[in-house]
Every structure is written in C-alpha cells, then in structure tokens.
Amino acid sequence: MNANEATSSGPAGDRRQAKARRTREALAEAAVELVLERGLGDVTVEAIADRADVTRRTFSRHFAGKEDAALDFTRADGAGINAALRARPAGEPPLLAYRGAVADYLTDRQTPGWHHRPRLRELYAVVDAEPALFAAYERIRVDAQDESVRIIADRLGTDPARDPRPEVVVGAAAGVLTAALRTWARGAGTDAEDLADLVARAYDALIEEAAEAAAPDVATRK
C-alpha cells in the first residue's frame, strides 16, 4: 500500500468521504430549493454555495455548474439503477432485468431514491419547461444509459458496437421509465409510491404492445 492509499483508506478516509458526500448532497438540495424558489435564470452558483454554507471553490469541486447541481438526483438515480441491474440474476432476459432493476431501485428502503425527497416531483416538471435544465438532464441520462448498454452487453456476452440488442433493450426500457417519470411529474399528488406503480404499469403496457405487434407475424408464419 502506498502513502496515497494509506491516507484514503481506514477511518480517516471514510470520514473524509462521508463529509464530501454530505457536502455534495447539501449543495444538490440547495440547488433544487433555489431553482424551485427563483427559477433557474435567477439562481447563481454563489447563491447555491451560500445556501449550503460552503465556498464557491467547494462548489466547483463537486459540480460543473448550477444545472448539474440541481440535477444530481438524476445522476444518483442512474447509478442506482445500474447497480441494481448488475445485481439481477444472470439468466434473466435483458428487458426483464432492466425492469426488475428499476423496480428494485424505486422500492429500496435501505437507500431510498431521490424521488422520495420533497419537491423532486416539482423539479421534474421544471426540467420539461427549462431548456438549459432539459439539456443537462439529457446529458446525464445518456451517460447512465451508455453504462446500462455496457452492462446488458456483458450479460449477453456480446459487443454492443456490433450487436444492436443491448442498445435496443436499454433504449426501449429507459424510454418507458422516462415516459412514466414525465407522466408522474404532471400528475396530482406527491406520493413517491405512485411512481413505482406507474412505472410497473408502463412496463406492462410495453410488453402488451410488443406481444400484440408480434401476434400478426406469428399468425402469418403459421
């Protein structure tokens, strides 16, 4: 073990990591609060840092800009879903594995997703209406989906550069999740449990539509 490894491991390293995580969460929460209070255009990085009681320099160690800070929940969601996807049973079909991973993440009680936090539903609605936030959201979403594609490709033992299946599976499954999130954001109420149920029904709809679309082909081949 070298000196750098020694300083980053053990109780002292754990405390530093925990402190950094708390700081990042405080900045993200401050960004969400301010965007919802003032609108993105009237929020500055300095205001976010002040609300979180840290310096502007500390903010820059965690985020590239105010949009990234306000949307950190999206990055956390993507990472959580991908972690759950890696843990799904090896023999599970890819689409069902992704669906199961989303359900695992949304209903995890030990590490609740960001959708359980107050006012996140409001922020989803703002993302749809604010171009800069929407662009940042899309960048984060694409990064998470690229990782999902790699995970699915590993499960299938294939090269995603040559085999379109991982990209198709993730594109369809993540698209269903995005549609459900947008529907949830526009709906009445604030219960996070509504989201898990809505996502489950959305995946059911996809599977039913795919089955109906395949039925004529099956009949023709017969």
Secondary structure, 3 states (H helix, E strand, C coil): CCHHHHHHCHHHHHHHHHHHHHHHHHHHHHHHHHHHHHCHHHCCHHHHHHHHCCCHHHHHHHCCCHHHHHCHHHHHHHHHHHHHHHCCCCCCCHHHHHHHHHHHHHCCCCCCCHHHCCCHHHHHHHHHHCHHHHHHHHHHHHHHHHHHHHHHHHHHCCCCCCCCHHHHHHHHHHHHHHHHHHHHHHCCCCCHHHHHHHHHHHHHHHHHHHHHHHHHHHHHHC
